[in-house]
C-alpha cells in the first residue's frame, strides 16, 4: 500500500472533524485530480467557502515531526499489546480500562491521526477492527456526548479522509471503507433514543441492550451543542436526514435561549437546560468545561456550510464580541496576560482551566474564517497567556485548573480573592495560582499553538509546541506509554495516575505533528460540497 508522503489533515472539532483542512506534501497533481472528483450537484462553489490564511511562509521541521510520530507509535504499540481492544491503556501496570464502554476508544481515536501520519500498519490494524465493534452491547452507562465526539467523530473523520483527499493514495476497497460508515450509522441508531424527550433536547445518559434513556431532567450546553457537526455530517454522507434533524432541533434551544436568565451577556449562555421545557436553569458559564465546545462548534458549523449555518456564525460573533467586551481579565501581578473570566449571571469569577485554552485557537479560526483580524489578534493574546500557564510550572506543563486576581476588580472582593499563602510566590512570578495541578494529557494549549502558527507563520509557536512536547515526553512517558499526572508543579509531575487518555492519540499527537509537518500544497476540503479550495499564500 502506498500513501503520499507527509499527507496530513487538521481536524477542526473537539477531537475530530468532518470538515478538514488537508495539507499534502509533494503532490503537485493532487489539486486537479481532486477537482475531478467534485460532484456536479455540489451545493456551493469553492469560491464561496470562507477560510483565509495569510501569505506567510512556514517552517517545516521533519526531525521534530518524526519525534512526534515515534511518540505516537510507542503509545499505540503499548496500547495494542497490553490493552487492545479495550478502551484505554494503563501504562504503568500494563493494564487496561474500559472507561468508554469497551468499544476500543483509543483505536478509534487513533484512526485519523494514523491516516495523517501515514502509519500503514496501524491503519490496517484499526481498519480491520472497526467492523468487529459491537455497538449494541456495553456493560456501562453511555455518554451521548463522549460517544459522539470520540466514536462517531472518529469514524466519520477516518471515512472522510479515506474516501476523500486520501482516496487515490490508498488501495483500500470500497467494502472496507463503507464498513466504517455502516458502523457510524449503527452507533447513531442506538444513540438516537436520547432525543426522545418532550423538547427533543437529548438525555446525555443512556443504557444499551436495548437502547434507553437514564431519565435525566436536564442537560448541559456543551453536551447539547457538541453533537451537531457529527450528526449533520452523518446525514450528509448517508442521505438520511433524521440524524441532522435531531441534533439541529436540540441546537435551536441554544441558538434562541430562554428565559433571559440563560443569556447573561449577549451570546454567552448559562450551562443547564431543562429537557421538558427547553428553558435554561441557570446563568453560569464560561469558555471552559461544560460549555466550551458549544462555542467551538458554532464557527465550525458555519465553516462546514455557510449557506445552511449562517445563524451559527451570527451567534459565534455575538459570543466573541461579548467575550472581548465583558470577560477580559488581567492578573494583578502580570497585567500582560489576558484570560477570559467565568461568569455566574453577570458576576465574573477569575478562574480558568486547561480545557478553556482552546479559546485562543477558536478566536483565530473565527478571524481567519470571517476575515476579521481583531479576532485573530485577540486569539493570539489568549494563546500567549495559556503559554504562561505552561512556562510557569515546575514541569513546564499547564495545570487542570488555575486562578488569578483581577486587576480591575476591587481586591479581596468576594469574587476576587487573593492567592493562598503557599502560592503567593508563584502568583507573583507567573500571574496565576493552581487550584488543581493535574494534567490529563489534554491538547488545548498545543491545539491553539497550531492555529497561531498557521495564522502568523511565526516560529515561536513551533518552539512553544516543542517545549510542551518535550515537557510531556519527559514527565508523562512511563512504562508502555504516557500517563496523566497528579501535579504539574511538583517534581516528576507528582506521580503518574496510570492512565493514557484516548484523546492523546486524536488530539495531542495530531496537533503536535501537524505544527512541524512538511507542507507543499494545501487545500480546504469541504466534506459538504466535496470541492477542494487551494489556500493562497502557502508555499
N, C-alpha and C positions, 0 to 999 in steps of 0.2 A: 504494500500500500504506500502511495506517495502523497505527501501533503506539501503545499507551498511553504518554503522556509520562512519562519517568522510570522506566519499568519496570526492575527490577534483581533480580539473584539473587546470593546469597552461596554460592559453591561451597565445599564442605566437605572436599574431598580435596586431595591434594598439588598437582595443577594443576586438577583438575576435580572435579565431584561429580555423582553421580546421586541424591543426596539434597540438595535445595536449600531454602534459606530464600528465599522470593520476597518482595521488597519492591516494592510497587506504589504509584505516586503517582497521585493524583486518580482513584481508581477505586472509588467507594462501592458500585458494583454488583457488584464482582468476586467478593465472598465468596459470595453466593447462587448466582451463575452457576457458579462453580467447584464448589460443593457439589452442584449438579445433575449434574455430570459424574462424581461418585464412583460406582463400580460397587457393586451390591448385594452382591457376593461379597467385598468388601474384608475382609481377614483381621483387621484391628484397627480399633477405633473411634478417632476423633480424640482423644477424652478420654484414651486410653491412651498417647498419644505423650508423650515427655518432652523438652521444651525450654522452659526457664524464663528469660525475660528480665525484669529488674526494671522497675518503673514509673518509669523516668527519662525526662525529656524530651531529645529530640535536637535538634541544631542544624545543619540542612542549610545548605550554602553553595553555591548554584548556580554562582557565579562560579568557585570553585575546582574544582568538579566539571567545569565546561566546560573549564577549563585542562587537566585530565587527559584529557578527550575529545580535545582538539586534539593532545595528545602522542600519543595512540593513533592518530589519523587520520594524523598525519605519519609515524609509524613504519610504518603499513600502506601508505601511498602510496609510500614509499621501497621497501619490500619488493615491493609489487605491480609497480612499474615496473622494478626492477633485478634481482629475484631470483625472483619467482613464475614457475613453480610449484615451484621448488626449496625446500629446507628453510629456509634462513636467509639474511638479508641481511648483506653486508659493507659497512657504511655509509660507511666512509672511501673505499674504492675503487669503490663502486657495483657490487660483485661479489656472488657468492652462494656458499653452501656446502651440500653435501648431507650434513650430519652426522647426519641421522636417516632414512637410506635413500632420500632423494629423493622422498618422497611428499607434500611440501608441509607440513612440520611447523608452520611459522608460520601457515599458513592455517587448519589445524585447531585450533591453539591459540588463534587469534584469534576463532573462531566464537562461542563462548559469550559472550565479552566484547562483541563487536559486537551480539549479541542484547540483552544487558543495557543497553547504551548506546543502543539504537535506531538504530544506524548502518545504514540500509536498503541503501544502495549496497554496502557491504562485505558485508552478509548475502547479498545477491543474488549477489555475486561468488563467495563461498565455497560457497553452496548449489549454484551451477552447476558448480563444480569438483569437489565431493565424489564424484559418481558416476563421474568420469573417472579417479580414482586407481586405479592398477593395483597392488593389494596382493599380486599373485602374483610380482612381479619386483622385484629390487633388486640392485645391484652390490656391496653391502657387508653386513657382518655385522649381524644383527638382535638388538637387546636386548629380551628379553621385557618387562622392567621398564619401560624407557623407552617402548617402543611401546605398552604398556598405559596408562601414565599420560598420554601425550601424544595418541596417536591414538585408542585405544579410549575413553579417558575423555572426550576432546574430542568425539567423535562422539556418544556416549551423552548427554553433557550437553546438547548442542545439540538432539538429538532430544527429550529430556525437556522442555526449555523450549518447543520449537515445538509439541509435541503436548499439553502440559500447561498451565501457567499463562499462556503467551503465545498459545495457540491461537486464542482468539477475537479477538485484536487484530491478527492477521496473516492474509494471504489466500493463503498457500501451499497447494498442493494436497496431498492425501494421497500422491500419487505422488512428489512432490518430497521430502516428509519421510520416507516409507518407504525411499527410496533411502539415507538416512543410516544407518538401522538395518541395511539389507541390507549396506552396506559394513562396518559394525562386525562383523557376523556373518562376512562373508567373511574379514576380517582375523583374527578369533579362530580360525576354522577352519584358517588357516595356522599360527597360533601354537601351537595346542594340542598339536602334536607335542612341545613342550618338556616336557610332563608324562609322557611315555613313558619313565619311569625305574623301577627296582625299587621305589622307595618312593612314587612319584607326586610327589615334590618336583621341581620343574621345573629343567631346564638353562636358565640365563638367556641363553646364547649360541646363536644359531640361524643357519641359512642357508636361503634360499628357492630356489624353482625347481629341484628340488622342496623343500618344507619338510623340514628335517632338523636334528638337534641337532649341536652342535660336538663334544660329548663331554666336557664338564666333569665333574669329580669332586665338586664342592661348589657351594653357592650361599649367598648372604648373607641375613641375616634380613630386611632391607628388601626385597630383590628377590624373596623368597618371600612376605612378608607385606603387600605393597602391590599385590596382584592381586585380592584377594577382593571388594572393593566393585564394581569394574567388571565382573568376570566373573559375580558374582551378579546384578548388575543386568541384564546381557545375557540371562541365563536367565529372569529375571522378565519381561522385555519380549518375548522370543521364545517363551516357553513350552517351551523346550528345556533340560532340567535339566543337561545334560552340562557346561556351562561352570562353573556354580556348584559342581558336584561336584568338578571338577578342582581349582579354587582352594581350596575348603574342605578337601579332603583334604590338600593340602600344608600349609595353615594349622594343621592339628591337631598337626603336629610342633612348632610354636611354642607352641601352647596347652598342650601336655604335653611340655615339654622333657626330654630325657635325653641323657647322664647328668647328675649333679649339677654337673659342671664347667660345663655350659651355662647354669646359673642361679645366678650368684654371690650375688645378692641376690634375695629373693622377687619374682618378676615381671620382673626385669631379666636379660636374656639375653646370651649371647655373640653372635658375629657370623657364624659359618660353620657350615653343616650339611652333612653328607655325603649325597650323593644316593643311595648304595646302601644305607646303613644307617639314615638318618634321625637319626643321633646328632650332637650338637654336637661341633665340633672344637676349640673354644676357649671361654674365658670372658671375652673382651674385648669391651667395648661402650660404649654411651653413647646420648645423645639426638641424636647428630649423624649425619653421612652414613654410610650402610651399615646403619644400624639404625633411624633416625629414624621413617620412615613406618610401620613395623610398629606402634609405639605409637600413632601418629596414627590409624591405621585401626581400632584396637580400639574406641575410644569411638564412632567414626563408624559402625561396623557396628551397634553397639547402637542408635544413634540412627536408623539406617536401618530396623531391625526389632527392637524389644526382645524379641519373642517368640522369634525364631529365634536371636538372638545374645546371650543373657544371659551365656554363658560369656565372650564377648569383653569385656563390661563388667567382669566379675569380674577378668579378667587386667589390664585397664587400671587398675582401682582398686589392685590389688596393686602394679603398677609405679609408680603415682603415690605411694602411701604409702611405698614403699621409697625413692623418689627424695627425698621430704621427710625421711625418717629418716636416710638414709645418704649422700646425694650433695651436700647443700647445702654451698656453699663461699663464703667471703667473702674478697676480696683484703686483704692486709695494709695496703695504703695507702688502700683505700676499703671499709671494713667495712660501709658502707651498701649495697653492691652484693651481689646474690645470683646466683651461677651454679650450674649443675649440673656436677659433675665427671664425667669419663670414668672407666672402670674397666678394669683388667686383673686378672681374677679378683677378689679383694677388696681390691686395692690401688688407691687412687684416683690419678688424674692430672689436674692442674689446667689444662686447656686446653679450648677450645671453638671454635665456628665459627658463621658466619652461618647455615648450614643449621639448627643447633640452636635458633636463636631462634624457631622455630615453637612451641617448647615452652610459652611463656607463653600463647599463644592456645589451645593444646590443653588446658592445665590449666583455662583459663577456660571453654572449651566443655564440658569434663567437669563442672565445677562447676555450670554452668547446666543441663546435661542431667540431672544427678543431684540437683540442688537441695542442693549441698554448698558453702556459702560458703568453707570452708577452702581448697578448690581454686582458687576464683576469686581469693581474696586472694593465694595463693602465685603464681598465674599473673601477677597484676599486678606482684608483686615482680620476677619474671623479665622482664616487659616493660620495666620501668623500667631494669633492668640492661642489656638489649640496646640501649635508647636511649642509654645511656652509651657504648656502642661506636661509635655514630654521632657523638654530640656531641664525642667525644674526639679525632677525627681532623681533619686539615687540611682535607679536602674536606667534612666533615660526613656521610660515608658510612662504614658499618662494614666492617671487613676480612673476608676469607675465613676466616682462622684467627687466634686470639689466645690468650694465655696469662696466667696470674697466679700469685702466690704465696699459698698458703692460710694464713689467719691462725690456724688451729688445728692445723696440722701443723708439726713441728719445722722451722725454717728451714734451708734447704740440705740437707734430707733428699734422698735420691736421687730421690724422686718430687715434690720441692717446691723446685726451684732458683729462684734469683732472676733478674731480668731481665738481658739483656746490657748492657754499659756504655753503649752508644749509645742505649738506650731507657729508661734509668733515669728520666730526667726525665718521659717520657711515662707511665711506670708510677706515679710519684709523684702525678702530676696526675689521670690517668684511671682508674687501677686495673687496667690491662691493658697488655700489650705485644703487638706484632704479629709473628706468625710467617709469615703470608702476607698481603700487603697488597692482593691483587687484589679486584676487585668484578665479579661475573659477572651483573649485572642481577638479583640474587636478590630474592625477595619476602618472606622470612620475617619480617623486622622489621616491615614495613608491615602484613603479614597479622596479626601479633599486636597491633599498634596498633588494627586494626579490631575485633578481639574485645574488647579492653579498652574501647574506646569504646562498643560495644553493651552491654557488661556494666554500665557505670557512668554513661554519658551525660556524662562529663567532657570538656570541650572541649580539655583539654591533649593528649589523644590525637589529636585532629584537628590540633592545632598541630604535634605531633611528626611526623605523617604529611605535613603540608605542608612542614615543614622538610626532610624526606627527599626529597620530590618536587622541591622547588626545588634541592636539592643535586645530585640526579641529573640534573635538567634542565640545570643549569649546567655539569656536568662531563662527562656521558656524551653529550650532544647533539652530533652531528658529522655532516657530510655529509648523507646521505639518511635518517638515522635516529638510533639510540642505540647506543653501543658499550660493551662491557665495558672495565674499566680495569686498568692494570698495578699501581698502588699508590695506595691512597686517602689515604695520609699524605704524599704528595708533591704539589707544585704541579701543577695540572691533572690530578690522578689518575695521574701518572707516565706518561701517554700512553695512547692507545687501542689495543686489541687488534684492532680492525676486525672485530667480531663482535657481532651482535644476536641474543641467545638467543630461541628461540621462546616460552619461558615468560614472557618480558617481556610478551607480549600476554595470556597466560592468567592471570597472577597479579599482577604488579606493577601493571599498568594496571587490573585489576579491583578490587583492594583499595583502591588509591588513589582510584578513582572512587567506590566504594561508601561510603567513610567521609564523603564530602561530599554524596552524592546526596540529593535531596529525598524525604521519606517521607510518605505519607498513611495508607496501610493496609499491614499486613504479615500474612502468614500463613505457617505452616510447611507446606510441601508435601511429603508423603511419597510418593516415587515408588513405594514398595512398596504402599501402600494406596490411593493416588490420592485421599486425603482431605486437604483443607486444614484447618489449625487456626489460628484467629486467636490471635496473640500478645498477651496482655493487657498494657495499660500503654503501648503505643505510641501516639503522637499520631495 
